[in-house]
Amino acid sequence: MDLLKEGFLGNLQTRENRVFDDNPKIANNNLTTHGSDWLWSVTAFFGFILLGVIVWTYTTSPRRRVFHYFSIAILLVGTIYYYAMASNLGGHAVPVQFRRDGLLSRTRQVFWVRWIGYFINFSLIFFALLLLSGVGWASILFTIGLTMLWAVMLLVGGLVRSDYKWGFYVFALLVYFFILWQVLGVARKYASRVDAGVHKIFSGLAAYTLFFMLLYPISWGLSEGGNVIQNDSSAVFYGVLDVFSQGLFALALIFATRDLDFGRMRLEFMEYGRIHDHGRWDQHEKVPHHNHNPHNNLHDGAPGGTVGGTGGNIV
């Protein structure tokens, strides 16, 4: 009986999270073992969903994979930056502005790798959404640039020790409202011109994303900004937001667009890629000889007119 007990306890010890033995804590208010365990669970969530989406992608027609590729990229980035944080890597010890009772408050661990992940993932999210809407490339690139700036402002603000950090916080909020207008005020109008189905899907996914994106500055204010909550609590707050705004969004994006007419939206990939054998192409992808519209020649199944008045999104 004693041998069984010792073996059981020894097995538990071997499964214990010992990440801090290899990557020591760097700040007073640092991630703990419990926080690392939570981050590992979110890493596993992203990784598991990623594998499922990869299988889903390669059982889908090559013509209809555009949003699958976005989802794979989002989930892959999420898996990578959560792996780094769970390993107690990608952080910096920042002297805090506010010292709170009950917190070890001289320095706080701020994960810069988290905001690099947001820099990439939210850019991908809005790229996918605006591609779905049919809005023009200028608006797409402008909104992606605003999204990158939003992430950079909160990253820089989190690394500043003085109250000047709140200036970057205000800039991030202003940028958010620019993004809000670009998505719901501009792109939504173009989505309505494609068809009612696209408009409904775009509006739902956009409102979903913008709602959760609005909660990130709240989490920032309680953690990097105001030093109100412990690092483990911050990890849980951000983790829940990331699961919904990135992990579940990636699944919703594929599921919601699975029955759309990709040819009408000019998002249907060519069977033979961008460079093809013209003889084989003409045999399988016949285009009427009287059609002189170059857009129609580039896109099998695409309509002759523009989508949403933008000239179409050529992929």
C-alpha positions as CSV (number, residue, x, y, z in Angstrom):
1,M,0.0,0.0,0.0
2,D,2.8,2.4,0.9
3,L,4.5,1.6,-2.4
4,L,1.3,2.4,-4.3
5,K,1.0,5.6,-2.4
6,E,4.6,6.6,-3.1
7,G,4.2,5.7,-6.8
8,F,1.0,7.8,-7.1
9,L,2.6,10.8,-5.4
10,G,5.7,10.4,-7.5
11,N,3.5,10.4,-10.7
12,L,1.8,13.6,-9.5
13,Q,5.2,15.3,-8.9
14,T,6.4,14.4,-12.4
15,R,3.2,16.0,-13.8
16,E,3.7,19.1,-11.8
17,N,4.2,22.4,-13.7
18,R,7.9,23.2,-13.2
19,V,8.2,25.9,-15.8
20,F,9.7,28.4,-13.3
21,D,12.7,26.0,-12.8
22,D,13.8,26.7,-16.3
23,N,12.3,30.2,-16.8
24,P,12.4,32.0,-13.5
25,K,10.0,34.7,-12.4
26,I,11.1,38.2,-13.4
27,A,8.8,40.5,-11.4
28,N,7.2,40.9,-8.0
29,N,3.7,40.6,-9.5
30,N,4.5,37.7,-11.7
31,L,2.6,34.8,-13.2
32,T,2.3,31.9,-10.8
33,T,2.0,28.1,-11.3
34,H,-1.8,28.4,-11.3
35,G,-1.6,31.1,-13.9
36,S,0.8,29.1,-16.1
37,D,-1.6,26.1,-15.8
38,W,-4.4,28.2,-17.1
39,L,-2.3,29.5,-20.0
40,W,-1.3,25.9,-20.9
41,S,-5.0,25.0,-21.1
42,V,-5.7,27.9,-23.5
43,T,-2.7,26.8,-25.5
44,A,-4.1,23.3,-25.7
45,F,-7.5,24.8,-26.7
46,F,-6.0,26.7,-29.6
47,G,-3.9,23.8,-30.7
48,F,-6.8,21.3,-30.7
49,I,-9.0,23.6,-32.7
50,L,-6.1,24.3,-35.1
51,L,-5.8,20.6,-35.9
52,G,-9.5,20.3,-36.5
53,V,-9.5,23.3,-38.8
54,I,-6.5,22.0,-40.8
55,V,-8.4,18.7,-41.4
56,W,-11.6,20.7,-42.3
57,T,-9.6,22.8,-44.7
58,Y,-8.1,19.9,-46.7
59,T,-11.4,18.2,-47.0
60,T,-12.8,21.3,-48.5
61,S,-12.7,22.2,-52.2
62,P,-9.5,24.3,-53.0
63,R,-11.8,26.9,-54.5
64,R,-13.5,27.6,-51.1
65,R,-10.6,27.7,-48.7
66,V,-9.9,31.4,-48.4
67,F,-11.5,31.8,-44.9
68,H,-10.1,28.4,-43.8
69,Y,-6.6,29.8,-44.4
70,F,-7.4,32.9,-42.3
71,S,-8.7,30.7,-39.5
72,I,-5.6,28.5,-39.6
73,A,-3.3,31.6,-39.3
74,I,-5.3,33.0,-36.4
75,L,-5.3,29.8,-34.5
76,L,-1.6,29.1,-35.2
77,V,-0.6,32.6,-33.9
78,G,-2.8,32.1,-30.8
79,T,-1.2,28.7,-30.1
80,I,2.3,30.2,-30.4
81,Y,1.9,33.3,-28.2
82,Y,0.1,31.3,-25.5
83,Y,2.8,28.7,-25.5
84,A,5.3,31.5,-24.9
85,M,3.3,33.0,-22.0
86,A,2.6,29.6,-20.4
87,S,6.3,29.0,-20.5
88,N,6.9,32.4,-18.6
89,L,8.6,33.8,-21.7
90,G,7.9,37.0,-23.7
91,G,7.5,39.2,-20.7
92,H,9.1,42.3,-19.2
93,A,9.3,43.5,-15.6
94,V,7.8,47.0,-15.6
95,P,7.9,49.3,-12.4
96,V,4.3,50.0,-11.5
97,Q,2.7,53.4,-11.3
98,F,0.2,52.4,-8.6
99,R,1.0,50.2,-5.6
100,R,-2.0,48.3,-4.3
101,D,-2.6,46.7,-0.9
102,G,-2.3,42.9,-1.1
103,L,-0.3,43.0,-4.3
104,L,3.5,42.6,-4.6
105,S,3.6,45.8,-6.4
106,R,7.1,47.1,-7.1
107,T,7.3,45.6,-10.6
108,R,4.7,43.8,-12.7
109,Q,5.3,41.2,-15.5
110,V,3.9,42.5,-18.8
111,F,3.7,40.1,-21.7
112,W,4.8,42.0,-24.8
113,V,4.4,38.7,-26.7
114,R,0.6,38.9,-26.1
115,W,0.4,42.2,-27.9
116,I,2.4,41.0,-30.8
117,G,-0.1,38.2,-31.1
118,Y,-2.9,40.8,-31.1
119,F,-1.0,42.9,-33.7
120,I,-1.1,39.9,-36.1
121,N,-4.4,38.2,-35.2
122,F,-6.7,41.2,-35.1
123,S,-5.2,42.4,-38.4
124,L,-6.1,38.9,-39.9
125,I,-9.6,39.1,-38.4
126,F,-10.4,42.4,-39.9
127,F,-8.8,41.5,-43.2
128,A,-11.1,38.5,-43.4
129,L,-14.2,40.5,-42.4
130,L,-13.5,43.3,-44.9
131,L,-12.7,40.8,-47.6
132,L,-16.1,39.3,-46.9
133,S,-17.8,42.7,-47.1
134,G,-16.7,43.5,-50.7
135,V,-15.3,46.9,-49.7
136,G,-12.3,48.3,-51.7
137,W,-8.7,47.6,-51.0
138,A,-7.9,51.1,-49.8
139,S,-10.4,50.7,-47.0
140,I,-9.1,47.2,-46.2
141,L,-5.5,48.3,-45.9
142,F,-6.4,51.4,-43.9
143,T,-8.4,49.4,-41.4
144,I,-5.6,46.8,-41.0
145,G,-3.2,49.7,-40.4
146,L,-5.5,51.1,-37.7
147,T,-5.7,47.7,-36.1
148,M,-1.9,47.4,-35.9
149,L,-1.7,50.8,-34.4
150,W,-4.3,49.9,-31.8
151,A,-2.2,46.9,-30.6
152,V,1.0,48.9,-30.7
153,M,-0.5,51.7,-28.6
154,L,-1.6,49.4,-25.8
155,L,1.8,47.5,-26.0
156,V,3.8,50.7,-25.6
157,G,1.5,52.0,-22.9
158,G,1.9,48.8,-20.9
159,L,5.7,49.1,-21.0
160,V,5.7,52.7,-19.7
161,R,6.2,53.1,-15.9
162,S,4.8,56.7,-15.5
163,D,1.4,58.2,-16.0
164,Y,2.3,59.0,-19.6
165,K,1.1,55.4,-20.3
166,W,-2.4,56.7,-20.2
167,G,-1.7,58.9,-23.2
168,F,-1.1,55.8,-25.3
169,Y,-4.3,54.3,-23.8
170,V,-6.3,57.3,-25.1
171,F,-4.8,57.0,-28.5
172,A,-5.8,53.3,-28.6
173,L,-9.4,54.2,-27.7
174,L,-9.5,56.8,-30.5
175,V,-8.1,54.3,-33.0
176,Y,-10.7,51.8,-31.9
177,F,-13.5,54.2,-32.8
178,F,-11.9,54.8,-36.2
179,I,-12.0,51.0,-36.7
180,L,-15.6,50.9,-35.5
181,W,-16.6,53.5,-38.1
182,Q,-14.6,51.8,-40.9
183,V,-16.2,48.4,-40.2
184,L,-19.8,49.3,-39.3
185,G,-20.1,52.7,-41.0
186,V,-18.3,52.0,-44.3
187,A,-17.8,48.2,-44.9
188,R,-21.3,47.3,-43.8
189,K,-22.8,49.4,-46.5
190,Y,-20.8,47.5,-49.1
191,A,-21.8,44.1,-47.6
192,S,-25.5,45.1,-48.1
193,R,-24.8,45.5,-51.8
194,V,-23.5,42.0,-52.2
195,D,-26.6,40.2,-51.0
196,A,-28.7,39.9,-47.8
197,G,-26.9,36.8,-46.7
198,V,-23.5,38.3,-46.8
199,H,-24.8,41.5,-45.1
200,K,-26.2,39.4,-42.2
201,I,-23.1,37.3,-41.7
202,F,-20.8,40.3,-41.9
203,S,-22.8,42.4,-39.5
204,G,-23.0,39.6,-37.0
205,L,-19.3,38.7,-37.1
206,A,-18.2,42.3,-37.1
207,A,-20.4,43.3,-34.1
208,Y,-19.2,40.2,-32.2
209,T,-15.5,41.1,-32.8
210,L,-15.9,44.8,-32.0
211,F,-17.7,44.0,-28.8
212,F,-14.9,41.8,-27.5
213,M,-12.3,44.2,-28.8
214,L,-13.8,46.9,-26.6
215,L,-13.2,44.8,-23.5
216,Y,-9.4,44.6,-24.0
217,P,-8.8,48.2,-22.8
218,I,-10.8,47.3,-19.7
219,S,-8.5,44.4,-19.0
220,W,-5.5,46.6,-19.8
221,G,-6.7,49.2,-17.3
222,L,-7.0,46.6,-14.6
223,S,-3.7,45.0,-15.2
224,E,-0.9,46.8,-17.2
225,G,-2.4,50.2,-16.6
226,G,-3.8,50.4,-13.1
227,N,-2.2,47.3,-11.5
228,V,-5.5,46.5,-9.8
229,I,-5.5,42.7,-10.2
230,Q,-2.9,40.0,-9.9
231,N,-1.1,38.6,-12.9
232,D,-3.0,35.3,-12.7
233,S,-6.4,37.1,-12.8
234,S,-5.2,39.2,-15.7
235,A,-4.2,36.0,-17.5
236,V,-7.8,34.6,-17.0
237,F,-9.4,37.9,-18.1
238,Y,-7.3,38.1,-21.3
239,G,-7.6,34.3,-21.9
240,V,-11.4,34.3,-21.9
241,L,-11.4,37.3,-24.3
242,D,-9.0,35.5,-26.6
243,V,-11.0,32.3,-26.6
244,F,-14.1,34.1,-27.8
245,S,-12.6,36.8,-30.0
246,Q,-10.0,34.6,-31.8
247,G,-10.6,30.9,-31.2
248,L,-14.4,30.8,-31.5
249,F,-14.3,33.5,-34.2
250,A,-12.1,31.3,-36.3
251,L,-14.7,28.6,-36.2
252,A,-17.6,30.9,-36.7
253,L,-15.9,32.5,-39.7
254,I,-15.7,29.1,-41.6
255,F,-19.1,27.9,-40.4
256,A,-21.0,31.1,-41.3
257,T,-19.4,31.4,-44.8
258,R,-19.6,27.7,-45.8
259,D,-22.7,28.2,-48.1
260,L,-21.9,31.6,-49.7
261,D,-21.5,32.1,-53.4
262,F,-17.7,32.6,-53.5
263,G,-17.8,33.2,-57.3
264,R,-20.2,36.2,-56.9
265,M,-17.9,37.6,-54.1
266,R,-14.8,37.0,-56.3
267,L,-13.2,34.9,-53.6
268,E,-13.3,31.6,-55.5
269,F,-9.8,30.3,-56.1
270,M,-8.9,29.0,-59.5
271,E,-8.6,25.2,-59.7
272,Y,-5.1,25.4,-61.3
273,G,-3.8,28.3,-59.3
274,R,-2.8,31.7,-60.5
275,I,-0.5,30.3,-63.3
276,H,-2.0,27.7,-65.5
277,D,-1.7,25.8,-68.7
278,H,-4.0,27.7,-71.1
279,G,-4.9,24.7,-73.1
280,R,-6.0,22.7,-70.1
281,W,-7.6,25.8,-68.7
282,D,-9.7,26.5,-71.8
283,Q,-10.8,22.9,-71.8
284,H,-12.1,23.0,-68.2
285,E,-12.8,26.6,-67.5
286,K,-14.6,27.9,-70.6
287,V,-15.2,31.6,-70.9
288,P,-17.6,33.1,-73.6
289,H,-15.5,34.5,-76.5
290,H,-17.7,37.6,-76.7
291,N,-16.9,38.7,-73.1
292,H,-14.1,41.3,-73.1
293,N,-14.3,42.2,-69.4
294,P,-10.8,41.4,-68.0
295,H,-12.3,40.8,-64.5
296,N,-14.5,38.0,-65.9
297,N,-11.5,36.3,-67.5
298,L,-9.7,36.3,-64.2
299,H,-12.4,34.8,-62.1
300,D,-14.3,31.6,-62.9
301,G,-17.9,32.1,-62.0
302,A,-17.5,35.8,-61.0
303,P,-20.2,38.2,-62.1
304,G,-19.4,40.7,-64.9
305,G,-20.3,43.7,-62.8
306,T,-18.6,45.1,-59.7
307,V,-19.4,43.9,-56.2
308,G,-20.6,46.7,-53.9
309,G,-19.4,49.3,-56.4
310,T,-15.8,48.7,-55.5
311,G,-14.5,46.9,-58.6
312,G,-14.4,43.6,-56.7
313,N,-11.8,41.9,-54.5
314,I,-9.4,40.1,-56.7
315,V,-7.6,37.3,-54.8
